Amino acid sequence: KSTLPGHAWSHDCRAGLIAPNFPMESIDQVFLQQSKRILKEHLQEHPEQPFFLYHATQAVHLPSFPSSRFQGRSQCGPHGDFLMELDDIIGQLTETLRQHGVLDNTLFIFTSDNGPETSTVVNMRTEYNHDGAGPWRGLKRDNWEGGHRVPLLLRWPAVIGPGSRYTQHVSLTDLVATIAQILAVKLPEDAAEDSFSLLPALQGRTETQCRPWLITQAFRGRQTLSIRRGQWKYLDHAGSGGNNYDSELLRNHRPATNDTALSQLYNLQDDPRETTNSITQLPALASELKLLLQNTLESGRSRPAGSATP
């Protein structure tokens, strides 16, 4: 660690084994070159055979260590440089597919795992007036929207028209059933029990929700669960379920609305920032969603048995 930069975005660099002379600040460039090599070799040696590539980046998770080519380029600190590097990585992977003539026949999915890290948001807000969580309430670990809303961008010209937008409720678990249906593979009953295929929506065959409801959890596991059905989201707990907004780091970033109700109900269509808790006005709806959440937990699945048809 002593050889690495020390700045506001350099923590979360954990001790562990490392290969001799491995360039820590260039880890994303190392991974990028490997992915490009895999793609080129496959497309040259097996041009008619489908492929699957999962490319995970270090950017933009902490620690923010952009490679030398991007250091200082964004004028928004190391994390801003990291964002630029991520953008370039996606561009290079896209260009590799284009050069080999398969870009328009490839389903390209770009997404993330959770909302932005607390210290990253605090530092970027303070230093550069940049809000990676905006306009949502909450951050990584929270069960409010800022903790769970992530990008989901898909490029597949044969199916998805340019500029298309969908209003589906989506979990990353749905990628399993979606890809399985694309490949005409039936999922086993005991696999992907909470995965729903998005293919009918992508193909324009339905405008209804592909999944009936969506369950999320904060960092405290089963005791901090929420369920969304339609425009309504019910949180079966008080507060964010994750971060401590009384901590020194977050006390100046406490949400404007921070009631102490033991459960929460929000209309995300009219109130996407979750500022008005409707739990006392609509107790019957809250009880209905709570029961649906409990029944789903007891059954161990949200996708009905026998529904994973190719």
N, C-alpha and C positions, 0 to 999 in steps of 0.2 A: 504493500500500500504506500510505502514511503516514496515510491517512484511516480505515483499518480498525482494528478492535480488535486488541490484542496480548495473547494469553493462551496457555495450554498447548495449545489446539486450533486455533491460528490459522496454523500453518505449512502448507506445501504450497499456498500462494497464489502462483501463478507469474505472472511478468510476461507481458504480451501486450496485444493491441489491445483496446480497450474503447470502446463508444459513449459519446458525451458525456452526462454526468449519469445514467449507468446506475446504478441502486441495487444495488450489489453485495450488500448484506446482505438484499436482498429478491428475489434471483434466483428462488427457488422460488415466490414469490408471483406474479412475472411469468409464469413458465412455467405456473403453475396457471390463471391468468386466460386465457391463450392456449388451453390445452387445453379449458377450460370453454366458451370462445367457439366453438372448432371443433366441439365436440359439439353445442352448441345450434343453430348454424347448419345443420349437417348434418341433425340430427333434425327441424328445422323445414322445411327445403327439400326433403329427400329421406327422408321418414319410413319408406319401405318398402325403402330401399337399405341393405344391411349396411355397416358401417364398421370401420376398424381405427385405433386410437390407441395409439401408443407414447409413454408419458409417462415421461421420465427426470428424476429429482430430483437436486439437489445434496446434499440431506440423505440419508444422514448421512456422506457422504465428507468428509474434511478439505478445506479449512478449515471449522470449525464456526461459521458466521455465521448464527444464527437471525434471522429478521426481527423488527422492533420489537415486534410483537404477542406474541411468544413469549419475548422476552428476560427471564430471571429467573423464569419461571413454574414450571419443574420443580424448583427448589431443588437441582439436580444439575449446575450449571454450563452453559456454552454447548452442550456436546454433549448433555446431557440435554434442554435446550430444543429442540435440533435434532430429537431423537427425537419430542418432542411435536408439532413442526411437521410432520414426516413423517406422523404418525398423522392429523393434521387434514387434510392434503392428500388422503390416501386417502379419508377421510370425505367431503370435498367432491366429489371425483370420483364417488363412489358415489351421493351425494345428487343430483347433476346427472342421472345416468342414471335414478334413481328418479323425479325430477320429470317426466321426459319419457316415462315408462312403458316403458322398455326394460331396466331393471336385471335383471329375471329372465330375459330373453332374450339376455343378454350374457355371454360368457365373460370373466371378470375375473381376470387373473393378476397376482399380486404376488410378486416375487422379488428376488434380489440377485446380485451377480457373484462375490463371494468373502468370506472371513472378515474379521473386523475388523482395522483398522490397528494396528500395534504400539504406537505412541505413544498412540493413543486408549485402548487397553486398559490400558496401564500407568498413565496418568493417571486413568482412571475407577476402576481398582482402588485406587489410592493415595488419591484424594480422596473417593470416594463408595462404596467397597466394591461396585462394580458390575462384573460381568465379562461383557462382550459375547461372549467366546469360550467361556464355560463351558457344559457341563462338558468340552468336547473339548480335546484336546491340540493345541497349535500355534495360529498366528495367520495373518493374511494373508501370502502368499508361501510358506508351508510346505505340504508334501505330506501332513502329518498332517490329521486330520479337521477341526481348527479352522480350517484354511486353505481348506477347500472346502465344508463344510456350510453351506447357506444356507436361508432360508425359501422354500418354494414353496407358496403358498396360492392355491387356485382356487375361484371362486364361479360356479356355473352350475346354477341350481336345476332346469332342465329335465333335467339329466343326473346331477348330483352331489348326493346327499342331504346335508342339514345335519349337520355333525359327522363326516363321512366321513374316514377315514384310510387311506392306502395304504402298502404296504411295498415299493414299487417302487424299484429303483435308477435314479436319474434324473440326466441331464445337461441343462443348459440347451439343448444342441444338439437335444434331443428335442422342443422346442417347434415346430421347423420341421416335422417329420414329423407331429406331432400335429395342427397346424393344417391342414396339407395334406390329411390324411385327413378332417378335419371338413368341409373344402370340396370333397372328392372330386376333389382334384388329384393326379395322379401326378407324383412327383418325378423329374427327369432322373437318369440313372445317375451322372452326374458332379457331382451336387449333394447336399449334406447326407449325405455318405457315412457319417457317424457319428451319424445321427439315427434314433431309433426312435419310432414313434407310441405314445402312452400312452392313446389313445382306448379300446381294448378294456378296459383296467383301469378307466378312469373310468366306462365304461358297465356295469361289473360282469360283462363277458363272459369274463374270465380272472382267475385268481389267481396265475398264473405270472408270472415276470419278463418284461416287454416287451422288455428288452434283455438279451443274454446276459452281458455284462460291461461294466465301466466303467473307462475310462482317464483318469487325471488327471496333471497335471504341476505341479511347483513352478516357482519363478521362474528356474531355470537351464535351462529348456527340455528338450530330448530327453535330456539326461543325468540328469534327475531325474523319471523317470516312475514311475507306480504303476498297478496293475490290481486291480480288485475283481471277484470272481466269487462269488456266494452270500455266505456269511458271512466269506470270507477276502479279505484285502487284502495284496498283495505290493508292496513298495517296492523298486525296482531301484537303490537308492542308500543311502548312509549318512546318518544324521541327518535333519533336517527337509527338506533340499533347498532351503531358502530362507533364513530369517533366521539371523543370527549371534548365538547366545545367549551368546557371550563379550563382546559389545559392552557399553558402559557402560549403554545403555538397557535391555538385556534380561538382564543377568547375574543379576539378582535374580528373574527370572521364568523361569529355565531349568526345563524339565519335570523332574519328579521322577525319571523314568527316561530316561536319556540315554546309552544304550550306544553303542559305537563299531563295531558290526557293519557290514559293507559292504552288507548288504541286510537287509530286514525283512519279517516275516510276522506278521500280526495276525488274530485271530479277533474280528471286530467285533460278533458276536452276544453273546459272553461277555465281551469286553474292549473296549467301545466307546471307552475312553480311550487305547487303544494303549499299555498299560503293560508287556505281556509279549510279547517278541519270540520267536516259535516257530520261527525259521529253523533252528536246530540240531536241534530235535525232529522237524521235518517237512520234511526236505530234498527229498524226492520231490515233494511238493506245491508247494514253492517253485520247483523246476525246471520243473514243468508250467506254472505261471502265468507264469514268465519266458519260456518258449517261446511261450506264447499271446500275450504282449505283443510279442515280437519278430516273430511272424508277422503280427500286426495292423499293425505299423509297415511291414513289407515290402509288404503288400498295399495299404496306403494307405487302408483302410476297415475298419469293423467291421460295418456293415450289409451283408448279402449283396446282390450284384448282382441286380436283378430283383425285389426284395422290396418296393419302394415302391408298393404298390397302393393306390388310393383306397378 
